Amino acid sequence: MTTSKVLGAFVVNGEPQEVAYAPHKTLLEVLREDMDLTGTKHGCELGECGACTVLVEGTPVVSCLVLAREVEGKSIDTIEGLADGPDLHPLQDLFAEIGASQCGYCSAGFILTASELLKRNPDPSRDEIRKAIAGNICRCTGYIKIFEAIELAGARLRGEDGQPTKEMLHGS
C-alpha cells in the first residue's frame, strides 16, 4: 500500500518552501525527514520535553504534536534559521561559550523558546525565564547555566556587554 503525498507550502526560516509529504506526518517529521532540517530533535514525541520546539508565526510550538498540514502557509523558524549568516544568535553563542548544554540534544528547543521570550521581554527576571522554558527539559544540566546564558543573551541584545564571569566559564 502506498501513501499518497500532498504538496505543502511553508515559509521556513524566512524562505518560501514547497515540500511533498505524507498527510499524516507531524511538522517535526516533515522538517527532519522531508526538509533535512535535523536541528529540530525527536524527543519524547508526547509534547512534554520541548526538544522539538520550533517557532510557528513567532510562537514556540512542540512540533511533534502538530500535523504539518495544520501549519501550511505559516512562517516556521527552526534553529537552522536563527543565526544571521555566519554570525550566531547571542543565545547560540552563549549556550556554547558557557556550556549551557552538555549533550546538546535539548539546546535547539531551549534556544528557540528563549529567543521568543527575549523578543517579547528583552530583560526578563529569572522567574520569567523559568516560566518561559518550563516546557523544555534538559536531562544533563542543572539549568543554572541555561538561565545565565539567557540572561547574558538578553544583555547583548539590549546592547549591553553581556560577558560571562569567570565563575560561569569555569565554575566556582
N, C-alpha and C positions, 0 to 999 in steps of 0.2 A: 504494500500500500504506500503510495507516495503522498506526501503532504504538499498541497499547493502553497505557493508563496504569494505574498502581497507586496506591492511596491509602495514603500512609505517614504515620505519627505519629512526631514527634520532639519533644524539648524543646530549643528553640533560644533561647539567651540567657535561660534561666530560664522561658520561656513555652511551654506546650504548643502545638504546631503540627500541623496536618494539611495535606498537600500532595499533589496528584495529579502524578505524574511518570512518565516512561518508565522501565521497569525496568532498562534498560541504562545509565542515567545515573550518573555519579560524584557523590559528595557535593558536590564543587566545582560541578558543573553545576546540581545541584538548588538549592544555596544561591544561586548567582548568577542563574540563569535562571528558576527557579520560585518563589523566595522573595524575589527582589530584594535580596539581601544582597551587594552588589557590593564590599565591603571586602576580601573574600577574592579574591585575584587569580589569573588564569591565568598561569602562568609557563612552565616547561619541559614540563609535563604528563608528566614522567617520574619525578617524585618526587625530583628532585635539587636544586632551587633553594630550596624552602621558602616560596615566595611564597603558596602556597595553604594554609598551615598553619592549622588550627583546633584547638580542644581537644575531644576526644571523651572524655567521662567524666573530664575533667581532664588528659588526656594529649595532648601535641602529636601531630598526625597530618597527613600531607600528603593533603589531601582529593582530589587528582587521582587517587590510586591506590586509593581506597575507593569501592566501589559504595554508593550511598545506601541500598539495601535492607539492606546489612550493618550499618548503624547505626540502623535503625529502633528507636524506643523509647528510644534513648540520649540523654544530655544532650550537646548540642553548643554550644560557645561560639565566637562569631566576634568580630572586632574591634568590631563594632557594639554588642556587649553588654558590653564591658569597662568603659566609663565608668559612673559612678554618677549617673544622670540627667544634669544639666548639668556635673557635675564629672568631668573627665578622670581616668583612672587615672594615677598618677605616671609610669609608663612613657610613656604617650601625651604627657603634658605635657612631659617631659624630652626625648623624641625631637624634639619641635617646638622647645623652648626652646634647646637647644644645637646643633641642626642635625645630629642623628644620622642623618638621611636627607637625600638630595638630591632625587631624583625621587619618592621615597616609595613606589614600587611594591612593594618588599620589606618595608616597615615593619610591616604587619599580621602577617606571619609571624614576624618577629623579636620583636615586642611580645608576641604570644601565647605564643611559646616561652619568652621571658624571664619572663612572668608566672607560668608554671608553675614555673620554676626558683625564683623568689623566694617562692612559696608553700611549696615544699619546703625551701628553704635561704635564709632572709632575709639572709644575709651571705656570699654566695659570693665565692671568690677569683677573680682574673682568669682563672686556668686553668679553674676550674669553669664560668665564664661561657663561655669559649672552647669547652669541650666541649659545653655545653648548646646553643649556637647553631651548632654545626658543620654542621647540615643546612640552614642558611639562608645564602643567597648574596646579597651586595649588589655590584652592578657599578659603583656610583658612589662609595662612600666607602672610606676606608682602615680601617674598622672601629673605630678608636680612639674616636670619638665614640659609637659604639654601646655599646662597653664602658663608657664613662663614664656614659652615660645609664642603663644597667642598674645600675651601682654606686650612683649617686645615688638612683635609684628605690628600691633596697633600703634605703638610709639613711632615706629618707622613710617607707617602710613600717614601718621599725623605730622610728619616732617621732623620728628624728634630723633635724638641719637639712637636709641634702642639697641645699645650694645650689651651683650651678656656680661655678667660679672664673672670673675674668676671661679667663684663657687658654682655658678651654673655650668661652666665649661668642665670643671674638674672635680666637682663635689666639694664638700666642706671638710 
